[in-house]
Amino acid sequence: MSERTIALVTGANKGIGYEIAKGLGALGWQVGVGARDDQRRTAAVERLRAAGVDAFGVPLDLTDDASVTAAAHLIEEQAGRLDVLVNNAGITGVMPQEPTQVDPATIRTVVETNVIGVIRVTNAMLPLLRRSASPRIVNMS
């Protein structure tokens, strides 16, 4: 029997991220549910487990170096490697917006999360991905 595939899905507590986690779990994969909100992450893990998914929670705030480092350590302890990273987490900066009226601070927050956060998480997970026989990174946009 081959080793189980291990994935981390960021922003997996709701929406598309949750559905991705559910779908990967249905394939028999072990899925890390990355989310910054403790209650939403815990609830998502419970729902996924009730659906038969081998899920575990990963506290993860893409904008915080310490949080991302801690997430990488947790995955290393939990699984020893990472086969698939799905960078799904993102924010809109409160929609709808008029481009001519968007506050630059809002744009900074969106870029910090949706661009720099993806780089931060990817860089932190690369050592774990390199331990996989067939690593994959999927970036949702």
C-alpha positions in Angstrom: 0.0 0.0 0.0 1.4 3.4 -0.9 1.7 6.3 1.5 -1.3 8.5 2.0 -1.0 11.9 0.2 -0.8 14.8 2.6 -2.2 18.2 1.6 -2.5 21.6 3.2 -5.3 23.9 2.0 -5.1 27.5 3.2 -8.4 29.2 3.8 -10.1 25.8 4.1 -12.6 26.7 6.8 -15.2 27.9 4.3 -16.1 28.3 0.6 -13.9 27.0 -2.1 -11.1 26.1 0.3 -13.5 23.9 2.3 -14.8 22.2 -0.8 -11.2 21.6 -2.0 -10.4 20.0 1.3 -13.5 17.9 1.2 -12.7 16.7 -2.3 -9.1 15.8 -1.5 -10.3 14.0 1.6 -12.8 12.0 -0.6 -9.7 10.8 -2.5 -8.3 9.4 0.7 -5.8 12.2 1.3 -5.0 13.5 4.7 -5.8 17.2 4.7 -4.5 20.1 6.8 -7.2 22.7 7.2 -5.4 26.0 7.3 -7.3 28.9 8.7 -6.7 31.8 11.1 -10.0 31.7 13.0 -9.9 29.0 15.7 -13.6 28.4 15.9 -14.2 28.3 12.1 -11.2 26.0 11.6 -12.3 23.6 14.4 -15.8 23.5 13.0 -14.6 22.8 9.5 -12.3 20.0 10.7 -15.3 18.5 12.6 -17.5 18.7 9.5 -14.9 17.1 7.4 -14.2 14.3 9.8 -18.0 13.7 10.0 -17.9 13.3 6.2 -15.1 10.7 6.6 -12.1 13.0 5.8 -8.8 12.5 7.6 -8.5 16.2 8.5 -6.5 18.1 11.0 -6.5 21.8 11.9 -3.6 24.1 11.1 -3.7 27.5 12.7 -2.5 29.8 9.9 -2.4 33.5 9.4 -0.7 34.2 6.1 0.2 37.7 7.2 2.2 36.6 10.3 5.6 35.1 10.0 5.4 33.3 13.4 2.1 31.8 12.5 3.3 30.4 9.2 6.5 29.0 10.8 4.4 27.4 13.5 2.1 25.9 10.8 5.1 24.3 9.0 6.3 22.8 12.3 2.9 21.4 13.0 2.7 19.7 9.6 6.2 18.4 10.1 5.2 16.9 13.5 1.8 15.6 12.1 3.0 14.2 8.8 6.7 14.6 8.3 6.3 16.0 4.8 3.8 17.7 2.6 2.8 16.5 -0.9 0.4 19.2 -2.0 0.1 22.9 -1.0 -3.1 24.6 -2.1 -2.7 28.4 -1.7 -6.4 29.3 -1.5 -6.7 31.8 1.3 -7.4 35.3 0.2 -9.3 38.5 1.0 -11.3 40.9 -1.1 -10.7 44.0 0.9 -14.5 44.4 1.3 -16.3 44.4 -2.0 -17.7 46.0 -4.0 -15.2 48.8 -4.5 -14.9 51.7 -6.9 -11.3 51.6 -8.2 -11.0 55.4 -8.0 -12.1 55.4 -4.4 -10.2 52.5 -2.9 -8.1 53.4 0.2 -4.4 52.6 -0.4 -4.4 51.0 3.1 -7.0 48.5 1.9 -4.8 47.7 -1.2 -1.8 47.1 1.1 -3.8 44.7 3.3 -5.0 42.8 0.2 -1.5 42.6 -1.3 0.0 41.5 2.1 -2.5 38.6 2.2 -3.1 37.6 -1.4 0.4 38.1 -2.8 3.0 38.3 0.0 1.1 35.7 2.1 1.2 33.2 -0.7 5.0 33.6 -1.0 5.4 33.4 2.8 3.5 30.2 3.1 5.1 28.6 0.0 8.6 29.4 1.2 7.8 28.0 4.6 6.4 24.8 3.2 9.1 24.1 0.6 11.3 22.0 2.9 8.3 19.8 3.6 7.3 19.6 -0.1 10.9 18.6 -1.0 10.4 15.5 1.1 7.6 14.4 -1.2 8.2 12.0 -4.1 5.8 14.1 -6.2 5.2 17.6 -4.7 2.6 20.0 -6.0 1.7 23.6 -5.4 -1.7 24.9 -6.6 -2.4 28.6 -6.4 -6.0 29.7 -6.5 -6.7 33.2 -7.7 
